Amino acid sequence: MGRQVRLFTKHQRIALGLRDGGCTAEGCGTSASGCHAHHEDPWSRRGRTDLANGRLLCPRHHRLAHDARYAMTVHGGRVAFTRRT
C-alpha cells in the first residue's frame, strides 16, 4: 500500500469546520473558511490525514504550530502557544 494522501479532502475540511467551528487556538475568532487544516501528528512523520489527526488553525496560528520557537499545548480541544525559553 502506498503513502497516504497529504492534503485533507474538501469533505474532510467541511467536517473539520462543523466540528471545530473555526480556529482552535484559544481566543482566536477566525472562521472555518479562513483556516488551514493542520495535522496534529505531522504528515512528514507518518501522521494520518484524517479527522482524528486534524484540527483547524488560522494562518497565523498554523505558522506558530510549525515554528520550533513555540510549544503548542492542547486543552480540551483548544490549543495554546507559548514561547520556548
N, C-alpha and C positions, 0 to 999 in steps of 0.2 A: 504494500500500500504506500502511495506517495505522500509527500509532505502536505499537511493541511493548508487550506487557503488562508492567507494572511489577513485580508480585509473582511470586515463584517458586511454581511449582505444588507440589502435595503430592508428586508423583513426583520432581520436581527436589530437593525438600528431603530425601526419602529417599535419593536418590543422593548428595547432599552429605554426609549423615550417614554413609553407608557409606564414602565416600572420606575425609572429614576426621576422623571418629570423635568429634568434639566441637569445642569452641572451638579455633581455630587460633592463638590468642595463646600465645606462649612461656610455659610454666609454669602455664597455666590448665587445670584439670581438669573444667570444666563439660561435661556430656554433651551429645550432639547434641540431645536433646529439650529442653534448656534454652537452646538457641541460636537466634539470628536468622540468616537468610540475608542476606549482605551482598554488594553489587555492588562488585567491585574498581574498575572504571571506572564512576563514578556514573551511574545511570539518568538523572538530570537533565542529564547531558552526553552523552546518546545511548548510554550503556553498555547492552549487551545483557543480557537476563535469561536466561542460560544457564549451564551448569556451568563452562565455561571462564572465565567472568567472575564466578563466585560463590565464596564461602567462608563457613564458619560462624564466628560470633563470639557470645560470650555477651553479654547486655545491657550489662554494664559495658564490655567492650572494643568493642562496637558504638558506644556513645556516644563513646568515645575516637577511633574511626575517623572520626567526623564532627565532632570538636572541632578547630578551627583551631589551638588551643594545642599540639596534639600532632602529631608526624610518625609515620607508620606505614611500617615497612620490612619487606619480605618476605625471609626467609632459608630457602630450601629448603622452602617450603610452610608455614612458621610465620611469624608476624608479631610484631614488637616495636614498642612505642610509646615514644617519647622526648619529653620536654617541649621545645618550641621555646624558644630564648632570644632 
